[in-house]
C-alpha cells in the first residue's frame, strides 16, 4: 500500500507535466489555423455588410485567399477528410458567385449566408473535444 502511494506520488508531477505539455501542443497546433479562420470570418462579415459592390467583390477575393490558406493546413488524419470537405463546399459556393453589381448585391449577400450554415454544420462534425485533443497529441508525440 505504501509502495503504491509513493509510486502515485512520484508519477503525479511528471504525468501532470506531460498532460500540460500535450494540451499546450494541441492548443499551439490548433492556434495556427485560428488566425486564418478569424480572417475568413472577418471578410465574410464585411462582405455581408457591404453596401458597395466593389467592397463586396474585394472582400470575397480576400475571403477566397484566406480559404486557400486554410485548405493547406495540416489537419489531423481523423479530421482531414471532413475538414477539407467543408472547406471545399465553401470554396465551391463562394467561387460560383458572380461579380457583385448594384442590381445583384443583396441577392449575393443572401446566397453568401449559406456559408454560415456550412460553418455550423462542419464545425459540429469536426470540432474535437478535449479528450480527442489529448489522444491526438499523444499519438503524434508517440509517432503513431
C-alpha positions, 0 to 999 in steps of 0.5 A, a space after each residue: 500500500 505504501 509502495 503504491 502511494 509513493 509510486 502515485 506520488 512520484 508519477 503525479 508531477 511528471 504525468 501532470 507535466 506531460 498532460 500540460 505539455 500535450 494540451 499546450 501542443 494541441 492548443 499551439 497546433 490548433 492556434 495556427 489555423 485560428 488566425 486564418 479562420 478569424 480572417 475568413 470570418 472577418 471578410 465574410 462579415 464585411 462582405 455581408 455588410 457591404 453596401 458597395 459592390 466593389 467592397 463586396 467583390 474585394 472582400 470575397 477575393 480576400 475571403 477566397 485567399 484566406 480559404 486557400 490558406 486554410 485548405 493547406 493546413 495540416 489537419 489531423 488524419 481523423 479530421 482531414 477528410 471532413 475538414 477539407 470537405 467543408 472547406 471545399 463546399 465553401 470554396 465551391 459556393 463562394 467561387 460560383 458567385 458572380 461579380 457583385 453589381 448594384 442590381 445583384 448585391 443583396 441577392 449575393 449577400 443572401 446566397 453568401 449566408 449559406 456559408 454560415 450554415 456550412 460553418 455550423 454544420 462542419 464545425 459540429 462534425 469536426 470540432 474535437 473535444 478535449 479528450 480527442 485533443 489529448 489522444 491526438 497529441 499523444 499519438 503524434 508525440 508517440 509517432 503513431 
